Amino acid sequence: MTTTRSFDGSTSSVPSPYRMTAHSTAAPSSVSSSVAADRAASRSGGRSVLVLLGFIGIAAAVAALGSVVSGPAIEGWYADAAKPMWNPPNAVFGPVWTVLYLLISVAAWLVWRRPDSELRTRALRAYVAQLALNALWSPAFFGLGALIGAPGLWIALGIIVALDVLILATIIRFGDVSRVAAGMLVPYWFWALFATTLNAAIAVLAR
């Protein structure tokens, strides 16, 4: 702002072209706040519900793939396979996996709802990676077990051990973003470890 004096002695103020106004410096901050508010709103409205349903749908697809592959095997070679004494009845697996898939879907949704960050991105990437490996295990165990017998079971064992590690990594990543979401993955990890013992025992007992 510059001050000029007229011929009659009065003064007036003229905006200086070399000085930025307060309005121009505040504009970027206002835009950033608006974008952040829009993103937060998108995670609390109808889109948030759709994303939750999407996570559940993806988990359901993984479960359906496992059922399609394991169904014939359960009535076939798996029914006659030697199993350890701690192997639960077949009827237990369906309800347990249903609950676990719902838990991990809600956990992923809780992480998705958090503000954008590198930690959030890494957590969701770890989740996708472990779910993809989860989808591979049933075809390996039941499919290869039917095709090549014991070698297929050992391949499946390698996959589920890698899955155990990835689930743990996902729990750690989730913990960086939401402790509640991380806690919801713990039962899933314990069940995967239990399934690992079953896979290992059946592979050892296979002839």
N, C-alpha and C positions, 0 to 999 in steps of 0.2 A: 504494500500500500504506500503510495506517495502523496505528499501534500503540496498543492499549488496555491499561489496567491494571485488574486485577480487585480485588475487595475484599481479597484476601489478599496483594496486592503483586506477584503474577506478571503477566507481560505476554504478550500474544498479538497476532498479525498478522492483519489483516483486509483482503482485497482492496478497493482503492478503486474505486468505480464511475466515477471521473473519470480513471482512468489506463489507457491501452490496454496490453494485454499484448504481449509479443514475438511470441506465436503469431498474434495477429490482424493484425499488420503484415506478417508474412512470407507470409500466405496468398495475397494477389494475386500476388506474385512466383512462388510455387510453381505457381499455376494457369497463369501465362504460360509458365513453363518447360515445364510438361506439354503445353500446346498446341503449343509449338514442337517438342517432341520427337515428338509425334504426327504433325505435318506432315512432319518429316524422315523418319520411318519410312515414311510413305505414299509418299515419293519414292524409296525404296530397296527396296521389296518388289514384290509382284505388280502393284500399281497402276502402278508405274513402267514395267513392261514393257508394260502395256496402253496407256499414254500414248505410248510409243515407237512401238508398232504403229499407234496412231492418227495420229501425225505422218506415218508412212510411208504409211498408207492415204490420207490427204488428198493427199499429193504424187502418189501413184499415180493418184488420181482426176483431178488436173489433167493428168497425162501422158496418161491415157486419153481425156480430152476433146480434147486436142491431136491424138491419133492418129485419132480419129473424124473430125475436121474436115479434117485434112491428108491422110488416106489417098486420097480421091478426087481431090484437087487435085494430088497428086504424080504421079498417073497421067494427069492432065488438063492444065490450063493451065500448071502449074509445070514439067512435063516439056519443054514447048516454049518456055518463057520464056528470054530472054537472061540469062546469069549471069556474074559476074566470074570471073576466072581462079583466084582463091583459094577458090572454092566447093568444099567437100569432097564426096565421093560420098554419096549418100543413105544408104547403109548405116552411115555413121559417126554420124549423129545419134541413132539409137535407143540404142546402148550408152553414148554420152557423156551423154545426158540421164538415163539410168537411174542411172549413177554419181552424177551431180550431185544428183538428187532424193534419193538415199540420204544423201548428205553433208549436205544442208541439213536433212533430217529429223532426223538425229542431232544436228546443231548446235542445232536448236530444242529438242530433248529435253534437251540438256545445260543450256541456259538455264533450262528449266522446272524442272529439279532443284535449282536454286539457291534459297536462302531467299527468302521473299516480300519484295519491295521495289518501290519506284516504278520503279527502273531496270529491273528484271526485267519488270515490266508493260509498260513502254514498248518494250522489246526485242521482246517477243512480239507486241505490236500492230503494230510495223513489219514483222515477219515475215509476219503474216497479210495485211497490205496489199500487200506485194510479191508474195506468192503469188497473190492475187486478180488483180493486174495481169498476172502471168504467164499466168494462165488466159485472159485476154482477148486475148492477142497472137495465138495460133494462129487463132481464129475471124476476127480482123481481117485477118491476112495472107493466109491461105488461102481463107477464106470471102469476104471483100470483094474479094480479088484475082480470084476467079472471077466475082463478080457485077458489079463496076464497073471492074475493071482497075486501071490506074495510080493513080487517086485512092484506092482501097482500100489499096494498098501504102503510100501516103504517110500514111494514117491509122494503119496498123500501125507505121510508123516513129515517129510521135509517141508511140505507146503504149510501144514498146520503149525509147525514149530516157527516158521517165518511169520505166520499170522499172529502167533502169541507175541512175538517181538513187536510187530507193527501195532497191535492193539495197545500194548504198553506205551509205545511211542505216542500214540494218539491220546492216551490218557494224560501223558505229560504235556502235550501240546494244548489239549483242552484246558488243563489246569492253569496254563498261562493266561487264558481268556476268561474261563468260568469254572470255579471249583465245583459248582453244582453239576454242570455238564460232565466234568471229569469223573465225579462220583457215580454218575449214572452209567458209566462204562465199566465200572469195576465188576459187577456181576457177570457181565459179558466176558470179561477177561478170565474170571475164575472158571466159567463154564467151558471156555475154549481150552484152558489148561486141563480140565477134567477130560474133555474130548480127546486131548492129546494123549493122555494115558491110555484111553480106550483104543485109539488108533495104534499106539505102540504095542500094546498087549496083543491085539488081534494080528498084527503083522508078525510078531514073534511066534504066536501059536499056529500061524498058517503053515500048511504043508504043501 
